[in-house]
Amino acid sequence: MGFFNEEGRWGGGLRLPKQVGRWLKLLLSLIAALGMVVSTSACGGAQSQKVLYFWNGLTGDDGPAMQRIIKAYNDRNPEYKVVFQPMNGGDLTTKIYSVMQTGRNIPDLVINDSFTASVLQSQGLLNPSETWTKYQPELKESNFLPQAWQNTVNNGKSYGIPLYMFQMAIYYNKDLIKKYGLESILDDGLVTTDEIASMKGKLPKGVYGLCLGNLPWAMMSLLYSAGGNIEDGVKDMTADEWRKPLKALRDLNDQGMLSPIDSDGEQVFASGHSVFGMLGTWAQGNMSKTLGKDKVGEANTLQYGTDHPSNFLYQQSWLQLKDKNRPEERVKAAADFIDFVYRNWMMWSDVGSISPAYRDLNNPEYGKLIQASFTNGKREREWIKTSNYLYGGYATAGWGSFTDIVYSNISLEDGLKTLDLMTQGQIQIQEQA
């Protein structure tokens, strides 16, 4: 079976018209939300087996890293061993709805993002986190960043355990910073759209101020730094809090400060053709290997201004799907594994994830990691913004529209109206579901 990526491209390679692709994605979202999916082949196995089935979306470098932790856990010869079952994000959500509809082959462990978790909880599909914390009391609120724990709370009750956080970071080429005399940009630890614009005329042809990675995700920090927030933001995506940062990025492109639309952001930055790179926190390993560990620095996410410094972080949490047939011994075994990962989180720190747990954040070894720039200081921790607002995820659904606006494939006004139309449509679908 094929799939649609963020550009509306069918997995088999056929390029559909953008609007068709987007509305088909919308239709698939409706089908998944209503649970009207064909039951897939069994992945959970019999409940009597002494294994825990762990569904996740760890299909990148984080997959092998998590497998190292699982191997270390299984080597301890626990009564229940963990079976690692990664799948693409869309497939994960679809399979969750499928097994919850049939009541069969429900996994023991799931990790998913905060927005999806809120949707699942609103549909009554999740158990509260206390089903695990009664066995592992260290997995408690006071041991995590308040923003991370709040991301698991709905209607006053927690429905998950924070695992990791992530976002688009601003990487910088230390050699180019020095070569072109741009050190002052990094004085306050923030990189703004105005500061990127200030490099115009200082860079030679073929060297850009900024290359873009995942623009919709980065827009969340830009929204907050422009004085907005996601709860109000999804209600009107034509508001100034969206308009101002998108116009600023559009102006940067007009000034020749952004790498071309058809370029690969990682390649542009890694080849030394961009001073700053807006790339995922998970890209730090590749960038360090390519340019050299000592030549790459990491700052906070791109900011619209400095009045409201904000690093909006996404989060993946441990979730327990309801299963009336799950024996209590399996619940305890799952809690034991989550606690093991909590205590050995540093085993996968090399993939660039940001830990939500004070156990790691206050560890001197964690403080040396490049992604620790998000949490090493008190002010950086205060800059962290998160959300598990039920409709929050829809704000980044218009992947192509954000890029079309920035690269002038569509007018600013028409682009904002399109984003708002898509967001309000998906909210209506969710409300009906």
C-alpha positions as CSV (number, residue, x, y, z in Angstrom):
1,M,0.0,0.0,0.0
2,G,1.3,3.5,-0.8
3,F,1.4,6.6,1.3
4,F,1.4,10.4,1.0
5,N,4.4,12.3,2.1
6,E,4.5,15.9,3.3
7,E,4.5,17.2,-0.3
8,G,1.5,15.3,-1.4
9,R,3.6,12.8,-3.3
10,W,2.3,9.2,-3.5
11,G,4.9,6.8,-2.1
12,G,5.0,5.0,-5.5
13,G,6.5,8.1,-7.1
14,L,3.4,9.7,-8.8
15,R,3.3,13.4,-8.2
16,L,-0.3,14.5,-7.7
17,P,-1.5,18.1,-8.0
18,K,-0.9,19.7,-4.6
19,Q,-4.5,20.4,-3.8
20,V,-5.6,16.9,-4.7
21,G,-2.8,15.4,-2.6
22,R,-3.7,17.6,0.3
23,W,-7.4,16.7,0.2
24,L,-6.7,13.0,-0.2
25,K,-4.5,13.3,2.9
26,L,-7.4,15.0,4.6
27,L,-9.7,12.1,3.6
28,L,-7.2,9.6,4.9
29,S,-7.1,11.5,8.2
30,L,-10.9,11.2,8.5
31,I,-10.8,7.5,7.8
32,A,-8.2,7.0,10.5
33,A,-9.9,9.2,13.0
34,L,-13.1,7.3,12.6
35,G,-11.3,4.0,13.0
36,M,-12.7,2.8,9.6
37,V,-9.6,0.9,8.6
38,V,-9.1,-2.6,7.5
39,S,-7.7,-4.8,10.3
40,T,-4.0,-5.5,9.6
41,S,-2.2,-8.7,10.2
42,A,-1.5,-9.6,13.8
43,C,1.6,-7.9,15.3
44,G,0.8,-8.3,18.9
45,G,0.7,-12.1,19.2
46,A,-1.0,-14.0,22.0
47,Q,-1.3,-12.3,25.4
48,S,0.0,-15.5,27.0
49,Q,3.5,-15.1,25.4
50,K,6.2,-13.7,27.8
51,V,7.0,-10.8,25.6
52,L,6.0,-7.1,25.5
53,Y,5.1,-5.6,22.1
54,F,6.5,-2.1,21.6
55,W,5.0,-0.1,18.8
56,N,6.8,3.1,17.8
57,G,7.8,5.4,14.9
58,L,11.6,5.1,15.5
59,T,12.5,4.4,11.8
60,G,15.6,6.6,11.6
61,D,18.9,6.6,13.5
62,D,16.9,6.5,16.7
63,G,15.7,3.0,15.9
64,P,19.0,1.2,16.2
65,A,19.8,3.4,19.3
66,M,16.6,2.2,21.0
67,Q,17.4,-1.3,20.0
68,R,20.6,-1.0,21.9
69,I,18.7,-0.2,25.1
70,I,16.2,-3.0,24.5
71,K,19.1,-5.5,24.0
72,A,20.6,-4.3,27.3
73,Y,17.3,-4.8,29.0
74,N,16.6,-8.2,27.5
75,D,20.1,-9.4,28.4
76,R,19.1,-9.0,32.0
77,N,16.8,-11.9,31.4
78,P,13.5,-10.3,32.6
79,E,10.4,-12.4,32.8
80,Y,9.0,-10.4,29.8
81,K,11.3,-9.5,27.0
82,V,10.6,-6.5,24.8
83,V,9.9,-6.9,21.0
84,F,10.8,-3.8,19.0
85,Q,8.2,-3.0,16.3
86,P,8.9,0.2,14.4
87,M,6.7,1.6,11.7
88,N,6.1,4.9,9.8
89,G,4.1,7.5,11.8
90,G,0.9,7.3,9.6
91,D,1.0,3.5,9.7
92,L,1.4,3.6,13.5
93,T,-1.7,5.7,14.0
94,T,-3.7,3.6,11.5
95,K,-2.8,0.4,13.2
96,I,-3.6,1.8,16.6
97,Y,-7.2,2.5,15.5
98,S,-7.4,-0.9,13.8
99,V,-6.5,-2.9,16.9
100,M,-8.6,-0.7,19.2
101,Q,-11.6,-1.3,16.9
102,T,-11.1,-5.1,17.0
103,G,-9.8,-5.4,20.6
104,R,-7.2,-7.9,19.4
105,N,-3.3,-7.7,19.3
106,I,-3.2,-4.4,21.3
107,P,0.5,-3.6,22.0
108,D,1.8,-3.3,25.5
109,L,3.8,-0.2,24.8
110,V,3.4,2.7,22.4
111,I,5.2,6.0,22.0
112,N,3.6,8.8,20.1
113,D,3.6,12.6,19.9
114,S,1.7,14.8,22.3
115,F,-1.0,16.0,19.9
116,T,-1.8,12.4,18.8
117,A,-1.9,11.3,22.4
118,S,-4.5,14.0,23.2
119,V,-6.7,12.8,20.3
120,L,-6.4,9.2,21.5
121,Q,-7.2,10.2,25.1
122,S,-10.2,12.3,24.0
123,Q,-11.6,9.2,22.3
124,G,-11.1,7.2,25.6
125,L,-8.4,4.9,24.3
126,L,-5.6,5.5,26.9
127,N,-5.1,4.4,30.4
128,P,-3.7,7.1,32.9
129,S,0.0,7.0,33.6
130,E,-0.7,6.0,37.2
131,T,-1.2,2.4,35.9
132,W,2.6,2.4,35.5
133,T,3.7,4.8,38.2
134,K,2.1,2.7,41.0
135,Y,4.9,0.1,40.1
136,Q,7.6,2.6,39.3
137,P,7.1,5.7,41.5
138,E,10.3,7.4,40.2
139,L,8.4,8.0,36.9
140,K,6.7,11.0,38.6
141,E,6.0,14.6,37.7
142,S,8.8,16.2,39.9
143,N,11.5,14.2,38.0
144,F,10.7,15.8,34.6
145,L,10.6,19.3,33.1
146,P,7.3,20.9,34.0
147,Q,6.6,21.6,30.3
148,A,7.3,17.9,29.5
149,W,5.0,16.5,32.2
150,Q,2.2,19.0,31.3
151,N,2.3,17.6,27.8
152,T,0.9,14.3,29.2
153,V,-1.9,15.9,31.2
154,N,-5.5,16.1,29.9
155,N,-8.4,17.3,32.1
156,G,-6.1,17.2,35.2
157,K,-4.8,13.7,34.8
158,S,-1.6,12.4,33.2
159,Y,-1.9,9.9,30.4
160,G,1.8,9.2,29.6
161,I,5.4,9.2,30.6
162,P,7.7,11.7,28.8
163,L,10.4,9.9,26.7
164,Y,12.2,12.6,24.6
165,M,11.8,16.0,23.0
166,F,12.9,17.3,19.6
167,Q,12.7,20.3,17.2
168,M,14.5,22.1,14.5
169,A,17.7,23.7,15.8
170,I,19.9,26.4,14.3
171,Y,23.3,24.9,13.5
172,Y,26.1,27.2,12.6
173,N,29.4,26.8,10.8
174,K,32.0,28.1,13.2
175,D,34.5,28.7,10.4
176,L,32.1,30.8,8.4
177,I,31.0,32.7,11.4
178,K,34.6,33.7,12.0
179,K,35.5,34.2,8.4
180,Y,32.7,36.8,7.8
181,G,32.8,38.4,11.2
182,L,29.4,37.3,12.4
183,E,30.2,36.5,16.0
184,S,27.8,39.2,17.4
185,I,24.8,37.3,16.1
186,L,25.5,34.6,18.7
187,D,26.0,36.9,21.7
188,D,22.6,36.3,23.2
189,G,22.2,32.6,22.1
190,L,19.3,33.6,19.8
191,V,19.3,33.8,16.0
192,T,16.5,36.0,14.6
193,T,15.1,36.6,11.1
194,D,16.4,40.1,11.3
195,E,19.9,38.9,12.1
196,I,19.8,36.6,9.1
197,A,18.8,39.6,7.0
198,S,21.8,41.6,8.4
199,M,24.2,39.3,6.6
200,K,23.1,40.6,3.2
201,G,26.2,42.0,1.4
202,K,28.6,40.2,3.7
203,L,28.5,36.8,2.0
204,P,29.9,35.8,-1.4
205,K,27.7,34.3,-4.1
206,G,26.9,30.7,-3.4
207,V,27.0,31.1,0.3
208,Y,23.6,31.5,2.0
209,G,22.6,32.9,5.3
210,L,20.2,30.1,6.1
211,C,19.2,26.8,4.7
212,L,15.7,25.4,5.7
213,G,14.9,22.0,7.0
214,N,11.4,21.2,8.3
215,L,9.8,24.6,8.0
216,P,6.3,23.8,9.5
217,W,7.8,22.5,12.7
218,A,10.1,25.5,13.0
219,M,7.1,27.8,12.5
220,M,5.9,26.8,15.9
221,S,8.8,28.6,17.6
222,L,8.4,31.5,15.3
223,L,4.7,31.7,16.2
224,Y,5.5,31.9,19.9
225,S,8.4,34.3,19.5
226,A,6.0,36.6,17.5
227,G,3.8,36.7,20.6
228,G,1.3,33.9,19.7
229,N,0.5,30.5,21.0
230,I,-0.8,27.3,19.5
231,E,-4.2,27.3,21.2
232,D,-5.2,30.6,19.7
233,G,-3.1,30.1,16.6
234,V,-5.1,27.3,15.2
235,K,-8.3,29.3,15.4
236,D,-7.0,31.9,12.9
237,M,-4.0,31.1,10.8
238,T,-4.3,34.5,9.0
239,A,-3.4,36.3,12.3
240,D,-0.3,38.5,12.6
241,E,1.5,35.9,14.7
242,W,1.6,33.7,11.6
243,R,1.8,36.5,9.1
244,K,4.8,38.4,10.5
245,P,7.3,35.5,10.6
246,L,6.2,34.1,7.3
247,K,6.7,37.5,5.7
248,A,10.1,37.8,7.3
249,L,11.1,34.5,5.8
250,R,9.7,35.5,2.5
251,D,11.7,38.7,2.6
252,L,14.9,36.7,3.3
253,N,14.3,34.6,0.2
254,D,13.7,37.7,-1.9
255,Q,17.1,39.0,-0.6
256,G,18.8,35.8,-1.6
257,M,19.6,34.8,2.0
258,L,17.8,31.4,1.9
259,S,19.1,28.4,0.1
260,P,17.1,27.5,-3.1
261,I,13.7,25.7,-2.7
262,D,15.0,22.6,-4.5
263,S,18.2,22.2,-2.4
264,D,18.7,19.7,0.3
265,G,19.2,21.6,3.5
266,E,21.6,19.1,5.1
267,Q,23.8,19.0,2.0
268,V,23.9,22.7,1.7
269,F,25.0,23.2,5.3
270,A,27.3,20.2,5.3
271,S,29.1,21.4,2.2
272,G,29.9,24.8,3.8
273,H,27.5,26.8,1.6
274,S,25.3,28.1,4.4
275,V,26.3,29.9,7.6
276,F,23.3,28.7,9.5
277,G,21.2,25.6,9.0
278,M,17.7,25.0,10.3
279,L,17.9,21.3,10.8
280,G,16.5,18.7,13.2
281,T,18.1,18.1,16.6
282,W,18.6,14.6,15.4
283,A,20.9,15.8,12.6
284,Q,23.7,16.8,14.9
285,G,25.6,13.5,14.4
286,N,25.6,13.8,10.6
287,M,26.7,17.5,10.7
288,S,29.5,16.7,13.2
289,K,30.8,13.9,11.0
290,T,30.6,15.9,7.8
291,L,32.1,19.2,8.9
292,G,33.9,18.0,12.0
293,K,32.6,18.0,15.5
294,D,34.6,21.1,16.5
295,K,33.3,23.1,13.6
296,V,29.6,22.8,14.3
297,G,27.7,24.7,16.9
298,E,24.0,24.6,17.8
299,A,21.8,27.5,18.9
300,N,18.1,27.7,19.7
301,T,15.3,27.5,17.1
302,L,14.9,30.4,14.7
303,Q,13.2,33.4,16.4
304,Y,11.1,36.2,14.9
305,G,12.4,38.6,17.6
306,T,13.8,38.6,21.1
307,D,10.8,40.0,23.0
308,H,9.4,36.5,23.5
309,P,12.2,34.0,23.2
310,S,10.7,30.6,22.6
311,N,11.9,27.1,21.8
312,F,8.8,25.1,20.9
313,L,9.7,21.4,21.5
314,Y,7.7,18.4,20.2
315,Q,7.5,15.4,22.5
316,Q,7.2,11.7,22.3
317,S,5.7,9.9,25.4
318,W,5.1,6.4,26.5
319,L,1.4,5.6,26.2
320,Q,-0.7,2.6,27.4
321,L,-3.7,1.7,25.2
322,K,-6.6,0.3,27.0
323,D,-6.9,-3.5,26.8
324,K,-9.4,-5.3,29.0
325,N,-7.6,-8.6,28.3
326,R,-4.1,-7.4,29.5
327,P,-3.1,-9.1,32.8
328,E,-1.7,-6.9,35.5
329,E,1.7,-8.7,35.3
330,R,2.1,-7.3,31.8
331,V,1.4,-3.8,33.1
332,K,4.1,-4.2,35.7
333,A,6.6,-5.6,33.2
334,A,6.0,-2.6,30.9
335,A,6.5,-0.2,33.8
336,D,9.8,-2.0,34.6
337,F,11.0,-1.5,31.0
338,I,10.0,2.2,31.0
339,D,11.9,2.7,34.2
340,F,15.0,1.0,32.7
341,V,14.9,3.4,29.7
342,Y,14.5,6.3,32.1
343,R,17.6,5.2,34.0
344,N,19.6,4.5,30.9
345,W,18.4,7.3,28.6
346,M,22.0,8.4,27.9
347,M,22.5,5.2,25.9
348,W,20.8,6.8,22.9
349,S,21.7,10.5,23.5
350,D,24.0,10.4,20.4
351,V,20.9,10.6,18.1
352,G,20.3,14.2,19.3
353,S,17.1,13.9,21.2
354,I,16.5,16.3,24.2
355,S,15.9,14.6,27.5
356,P,12.8,15.7,29.5
357,A,14.2,14.2,32.7
358,Y,16.2,16.1,35.4
359,R,18.2,12.9,35.9
360,D,19.8,13.6,32.5
361,L,19.6,17.4,32.3
362,N,21.7,17.8,35.5
363,N,24.2,15.1,34.4
364,P,27.6,16.8,33.5
365,E,28.0,14.3,30.6
366,Y,24.6,15.3,29.1
367,G,25.6,18.9,29.5
368,K,28.5,18.4,27.0
369,L,26.1,17.2,24.2
370,I,25.4,19.7,21.4
371,Q,21.6,19.4,22.0
372,A,22.1,20.5,25.6
373,S,22.1,24.1,24.4
374,F,18.3,23.9,24.8
375,T,18.5,23.1,28.5
376,N,21.9,24.0,30.0
377,G,20.8,27.3,31.5
378,K,17.9,28.5,33.5
379,R,16.8,30.9,30.8
380,E,16.9,28.2,28.1
381,R,14.7,26.0,30.2
382,E,12.3,28.9,30.7
383,W,12.3,29.4,26.9
384,I,10.9,25.9,26.3
385,K,7.3,25.9,25.1
386,T,5.2,22.8,24.5
387,S,1.6,21.9,23.9
388,N,-0.7,18.9,23.7
389,Y,-3.7,21.0,22.6
390,L,-6.2,18.7,21.0
391,Y,-6.1,20.5,17.7
392,G,-2.5,21.7,17.8
393,G,-1.1,19.2,15.4
394,Y,-3.3,20.6,12.6
395,A,-1.3,23.9,12.6
396,T,1.6,22.1,10.8
397,A,-0.6,20.1,8.4
398,G,-0.1,22.4,5.4
399,W,3.4,21.4,4.7
400,G,3.5,22.5,1.1
401,S,1.7,25.8,1.8
402,F,4.3,27.0,4.3
403,T,7.0,26.5,1.7
404,D,4.9,28.0,-1.1
405,I,4.5,31.2,0.9
406,V,8.2,31.6,1.8
407,Y,9.4,30.9,-1.7
408,S,6.7,33.1,-3.3
409,N,4.9,30.3,-5.2
410,I,1.7,31.8,-3.8
411,S,0.9,35.3,-2.4
412,L,1.2,35.7,1.4
413,E,-2.6,36.4,1.7
414,D,-3.7,33.4,-0.4
415,G,-1.2,31.2,1.4
416,L,-2.5,32.2,4.8
417,K,-6.1,31.7,3.7
418,T,-5.2,28.2,2.4
419,L,-3.5,27.3,5.7
420,D,-6.5,28.5,7.7
421,L,-9.0,26.6,5.4
422,M,-7.1,23.4,5.8
423,T,-6.7,23.8,9.6
424,Q,-10.4,24.6,10.2
425,G,-11.5,21.7,8.0
426,Q,-9.4,19.2,9.9
427,I,-10.7,20.6,13.2
428,Q,-14.3,20.1,12.0
429,I,-13.5,16.5,11.0
430,Q,-12.0,15.8,14.4
431,E,-15.0,17.4,16.2
432,Q,-17.4,15.2,14.2
433,A,-15.3,12.1,14.8
